[in-house]
Structures are given as structure tokens and as C-alpha cells.
Amino acid sequence: MNQAPALPRIGIISAAPGGGWNTVRKRWEEHFSRCEEAEFRFYRAEDYAPRIYRRTVAKHRLRSLWYLTAGRAAARRAIRDGCSTILINTYHYAVWMPLRKNVRYFIYGDATARQLTALRPLAANRGGKLPFIIDQLYRLGTKRLARHGAVFLGMSRWYLNDLRDGFGVPESQLTELPFGLDLNRWQRRETAENTASGAGLDILFVGDPFDIKGGPILQEVAAMPEFSRCTFHFVGRTFNFRDAGNCRYYRNLQADSDDLLDLFSRCDLMALPTYSDFSPNVAIEAMAMGLPVIITDVAAISEIVTDGETGRLIPHPPDPETVRAKLLEYLKDSALLKKESAAARRRAEAHFDLNTHMTHLYDYLVSFPRK
């Protein structure tokens, strides 16, 4: 009796260092756990190298060494479990993977360690450079992975270009793969609050940490007299404010929840004057809900938001006066707001569909040509 061929075994090493990566992990695990054409095994990086974590991150807030150690330990476990293909959901855990001839790696990322350091918040930047030893560990590790034939999947060309130009990764091993949303769920809803027309706008901010994402800038704008009839909605977990004046605060909204989608649906646009970001999922979520996005032009954000079509890009570092001027454009022109709202949704449908992302990712994992 012939036995059915064994399913390919694929390991997914995931880390969740922030809200956006929590979302990536959740959607990958939900999707691939239902897949019947391959056997997927999941390895959460924070379950590995706990002693290194206590000595570096917990005690000294030095993440790089733990990233490298945890990723390597998780990959070794996946190899022992028989995984011949391994997908890792951030570059930072990947560069010192154990290399085996029969194991191929795919690394999904949004920023290299150098890019991450250069775009730290201004007050904590310390020159925008990695310590020399850490920089060399990432540089040498990236090159050895590239020689092994690893494929780097990037949320943006901005990230992939640094791998090519700064680390010498061949273009043939670089593949752009924007993240996506379930666009059937992430679409505007009719709510009791948005059925009545008013003179002001409902402006949404979603971001953590609050200061780094520019929350205080938007609070300052909210206090300006020309926005007295607008309502500013702040979503996050790292603030302790109470509702006051025209500002409303939400600390307990869960990602993908009905309450969060209802709030998106009540709002007219999003403002995120961030100091540090790379390929923010929240900007994609806003566009899917038909919200033009006013956001800082930094890193790969211009690959998400098209200035003058689906929102407004503001210079880095952001400032209240620039945000004020961009908000006034929409406040004074309801036709402009309506036009860009429709354009935002169309762009989300064309470029950031979760089904497209998952289909392409699966195809890469099972059929990408070996080096």
C-alpha cells in the first residue's frame, strides 16, 4: 500500500516586540494553522533564551544580544523538529541562524538594525548609530545568511534597499511583500455617531508609545481655537489621560475588535505625527476604513500613504503648526475629504489585501527556487 507523501514541514519563528508585530503574528498563526497543504509549526521567540533576556533586556534594556540569541535558539529547535523551511518575522532575530544545507530561510522585516537605530526618537538617539560590535554582528550575520541563499521578504523597498546597498544582499534574494488586512472586515460601518452631520471633524490617533508616535503634538493642535468643534480620539495603552474638552481617550480597545472598528467608522481622518515608524499597520487600517492619513514622511511611510491622494505627508520631525495646516485643508473642504476617503479605500484594496499577502507568502515558502 502506497503511503501519502509527507507534508512539507515549515517552522515560523515569530516575535512580538510591538503592536504591529503582534498583528503580523496573530494573522500568520490564524491563517497557517488552517493550512492542509503543509505542516506549520510555530515558535515564539520570547520563549527562548530567558537567561539572556533577564541579563540584557530586563536589567539593562539591551535588546540586540537577546534578539540574536533567541532567534538562533528557536531555529535550532525548529531544525530538530524536522523543519526544512523556516520563516522568521523580524530581521533582528534572524541574522545568526544555524546554517544547514537542507534548511532554507525566509526573513520578513520592516527595518534593518541600522535603520531602526537611526530613527529612534530624537531625545534618545545618541547619534543614531549602533555600537560597533553589535553593528558588526548584524553585518556579518546578514552576509552569511545571504551566502546561504536566504530570501529577505520586505514590507517595503526602503527596507530592502538598505539590505542591498548597505549589506550586499543580491537583488535576486530580495522580495517586496507588503502586509495586508482582511478587507471584508476592515471596511467602514454605519454607526449611530456618524449618521449626523456636524461642523467639525472626528480625528483619530492610534499609537504607542504615546510620546514617540506624536500624541502630545496632536493634543496641542486639539487645543487650538479653530478645532474647538472637532473631536480628537486617542487610542493607546501608554497614557493616563482623562477625557477633557474635545479630547477623548481609549486605553482598552483590542486590535481587530468591533469597538475599535466602530471608532474608526465614526472618524473622518487619522493624524499620526510620529517621530519613529517604519511601515505602520495602523496607516493601512485607516485607509481601509476610508480615512485619509496625515502622517510623518519617514522610513517607508510614503510607500503606504500617497501625498495629496490618500492623505498628507509632513516633514520629520513633526511640529504642531504643520499638522494644523494639513488638518485645516480637510476642515475647509468637505469635497476633498470625500474624494481622498474613497481613494484611501481603493489603495488599500489594490495594495494591502491580506489574502494576496498570504497567497504570495505561502507560494514563496513552498516553491521559491533554491540557490
PEWO-V614523 format. One line per field, one symbol per residue. psi: psi as a letter, one per 30 degrees, with the letter a starting at -180 (. if undefined). burial: I if it has 16 or more other C-alpha atoms within 10 Angstrom, else O. Layout:
BEGIN
psi->???
burial->???
END
This chain:
BEGIN
psi->kkkkkkkkkkkjjklifleefeeeeeeeeeefffkffljkkkjkefflheeeeefdeeefhjfeeeeeeeeeeeeeeeefggkfkkkkgkeffffhkkkkegkkkkjklfkleeeeefglkefgehfgklkeeeeeeeeeeeeeeeefgkkjkkfleeeeeeeeeffgkkefgkkkikllljfeeilklklefgfkklfaljkkkjkkkeeeggeeeeeeeffkefgfglkkkkkafglhllkkbgkkkjfgkkkgleeeeeeefflelkkiikfjldikefeeeeeeggjkkjlkilbgeffekjkfegakkllkllleeeeeeeeeeeefjfeeeeefeeeeeeeeeefhkeeeeeeeeeeeefgkkl.
burial->OOOOOOOIIIIIIIIIOOIOIOIIIOIIIOOIOOOOOIIIIIIIIIOIIIOIIOOIIOOOOOOIIIIIIIIIIIIOOIIOOOIIIIIIIIIIIIIIIOIOOOIIIIIIIIIIIIIIIIIIIOOOOOOIIIOOOOOOOIIOIIIIIIOIIIIIIIIIIIIIIIIOOOIOIOOOIIIIIIIIIIIOOIIIOOOOOIOOOOOOIIIIIIIIIIIIIIIOIIIOIIOOOOIOOIIIIIIIIOIOOOOOOIIOIIOOOOOOOOOIIIIIIIIIIIIIIIIIIIIIIIIIIIIIIIIIIIIIIIIIIIOIIIIOIIIIIIOOOIIIOOIIOIIOOIIOOOOOIIOIIIIIIIIIIOIIIIOIIIOOIOOOIOOOOOO
END
